[in-house]
Amino acid sequence: MSDTMTVKEAARLWNLTERRVVGLCREGKITGAKKQGRSWQIPATAKKPLDQRIKSGAYKKQAERLPLPIGISDYRLASSQYYYIDKTMMIKDFIDERPQVSLFTRPRRFGKTLNMDMLRTFFERSEEDTSIYFKDKKIWSCGERYREYQGKYPVIFITFKDIKFDSWEMSFEAIRNIFAKEAIRHSELRNSDKCDEIDKKAYERLLSGQANEIELSNALLDLSRMLHKHYDIAPIIIIDEYDIPIQQGYMKHYYDKIILFMRNLFSGGLKDNRHVSYGFLTGILRVAKESIFSGLNNLTIHSVLDNKYSSYFGFTCDEVKEMAEYYGVANKYDELCAWYDGYRFGKTEIFNPWSVINYFHNECEPRAFWQSTGSNDIISEIIAQADNEIYDRLTSLVNGKSFTTYIDTGVIYPQIKSNPSTIYSFLLVAGYLKVLKTTPSFNGDYMCEVALPNKEIAFVYHKEILQQLNQIISPSIAVAIQEAIFSGNHAKLKDLIQGLLMQSVSYYDSVGENFYHGFMLGLCALLSGFFVSSNRESGNGRYDIQLKPKNKKLPGILIELKAEKHGTEESLKKLSQKALQQIIDGCYDVEMFAEGVEMIYRYGVAFSGKKVEVMADSVSSKETIRLSKSDYRSF
């Protein structure tokens, strides 16, 4: 037996992240740890450093702290009244390079709208002195060269984030209303003596909300021309979430119409338009191949694989550490890493900002906050085209595996049906995958090693992706399994899971405990009326899955999972009994009882390939004597 263990082995033994183990080695908190070359060697007898993290229920909000900016995309409000992570150096980087038109593609809820509003607030001419929102920010200390850009330009700001309608007619009406509101925002044009009658007629058509399709497709060109005349300086055009209407058009079968309109709109507003100083666009997909930006040779694209601007969307490691310290929970950093870290934009490690903020707001109880932030109809469309090879690859991710695949950051919606392998490109740019290694391809795209980013995405992955593979897990079977868990019908639970595994393909023969953990977690995630959590401390250890009822009169549920290869019926019964005993010995039910739950079902579940065994019992808050091993019921 080796006298030492690796960082990876220690992390698995102590249930920590590898990064945390390395940090503990560097801090001298692991006795006898020595660095050999580029690796740490840890004595096999070393003890896990004492866990001094705040236990559940001990987190306290402090009244003097700034509130958390949940759902705040208004820069003035966010930067002055809430905890704001300073991203204003993005302005410096832009001024240093000054590309004429910039497109930033990032997953949803990674700060695109807030950053675009920051750019608007900085550059836009206004009767209000908006410099007050930047004087305490990093950009202001960069010098007069950068300050002179502040408040210099008229700005056209358009967001398409709410264009999610079932028909082209409804979408067109909504877009027309958006431009009418933007025309109102520039009411100075109505009586401008620098604009001629043709200009004012076009303005009135926009303002009244009566512009036809041709007139509306010229809206960016018309507004930019009038603002240029009025202020004697060409405006900045900012378009947020430009591809939302395109995705909706694809899903609701008016794709060709929305593409034609967007092509004309952007061509007039951004292509060879001498009336625009700079343009900014955001979206999830690049969709350059749609010819929306046809001939737009002044477009600079910044995708999730590019280094420039990589730290400005999402939170960096240092930013999350500082935020955790500010809210008095610096010792929660490891948990934050496990759940919400793992993205890599360019060469920058990034946390999901939406989930980090909600984690602090939720008293540091980790959940999959990101899963409910947008429509995922497009995922269903993608999965519907998956073949067996794609399915095998997708399911392998849950077991902690990675694979190398071709990534096209310009993937377009019609390719989904014609080339299902584009699923990986879409899942990457949409935030469901992370890049471990990137190798440029011969045609300007990439070969990337991809994996799941973190625990949150593993959770979301089951609910939004694997659960949509109805040929394997039908909705009726999923519901029946949930009902069996909820009702304590242990025999039915075993039969349903067994039947599900028997119907599935052969990859189940070789997966490990991580897969089954994710599989059960995905099923539990669909169970309404419960707070679902995983790998959390309670009692004397960490449970696998806990379902805490929102109504304390309902039963709570604890599930401990085990897996082994080539298991027999007898060995699986023993293994499931061991899993149940772990719940009992670890007193995992202490937390729920302390919070007033009156009854708890406890499940020990053991898997081997397509076989499963379940041991279960129940305990009430009134009981003082726990069941002994001889009282367990096997099903």
Sequence and secondary structure as in RCSB ss.txt:
>XXXX:A:sequence
MSDTMTVKEAARLWNLTERRVVGLCREGKITGAKKQGRSWQIPATAKKPLDQRIKSGAYKKQAERLPLPIGISDY
RLASSQYYYIDKTMMIKDFIDERPQVSLFTRPRRFGKTLNMDMLRTFFERSEEDTSIYFKDKKIWSCGERYREYQ
GKYPVIFITFKDIKFDSWEMSFEAIRNIFAKEAIRHSELRNSDKCDEIDKKAYERLLSGQANEIELSNALLDLSR
MLHKHYDIAPIIIIDEYDIPIQQGYMKHYYDKIILFMRNLFSGGLKDNRHVSYGFLTGILRVAKESIFSGLNNLT
IHSVLDNKYSSYFGFTCDEVKEMAEYYGVANKYDELCAWYDGYRFGKTEIFNPWSVINYFHNECEPRAFWQSTGS
NDIISEIIAQADNEIYDRLTSLVNGKSFTTYIDTGVIYPQIKSNPSTIYSFLLVAGYLKVLKTTPSFNGDYMCEV
ALPNKEIAFVYHKEILQQLNQIISPSIAVAIQEAIFSGNHAKLKDLIQGLLMQSVSYYDSVGENFYHGFMLGLCA
LLSGFFVSSNRESGNGRYDIQLKPKNKKLPGILIELKAEKHGTEESLKKLSQKALQQIIDGCYDVEMFAEGVEMI
YRYGVAFSGKKVEVMADSVSSKETIRLSKSDYRSF
>XXXX:A:secstr
  SEE HHHHHHHHT  HHHHHHHHHTT STT EEETTEEEEETT          TT     TTS    TT   H
HHHHHHS     THHHHHHHHH  SEEEEE  TTSSHHHHHHHHHHHHB  SS GGGGTTTSGGGGG HHHHTTT
T B EEEEE TT   SSHHHHHHHHHHHHHHHHHHTGGGTT TTS HHHHHHHHHHHHT   HHHHHTHHHHHHH
HHHHHHSS  EEEEESTTHHHHHHHHTT HHHHHHHHHHHHHHHHSS TT SEEEEEES   GGGTTTTT TTEE
EE TT STTTTSSSB HHHHHHHHHHTT GGGHHHHHHHH  EEETTEEEB HHHHHHHHHTTT    GGGGSS 
 HHHHHHHHT  HHHHHHHHHHHTT  EEEEE TT  TTHHHH GGGHHHHHHHTTS EEEEEEE TTS EEEEE
E  SHHHHHHHHHHTGGG TTTS HHHHHHHHHHHHHT HHHHHHHHHHHHHHS GGGGT  HHHHHHHHHHHHH
T TTEEEEES EETTEE SEEEEESSTTS EEEEEEEE TT  HHHHHHHHHHHHHHHHHTTTTHHHHHTT  EE
EEEEEEEETTEEEEEEEEEETT  S   GGG EE 
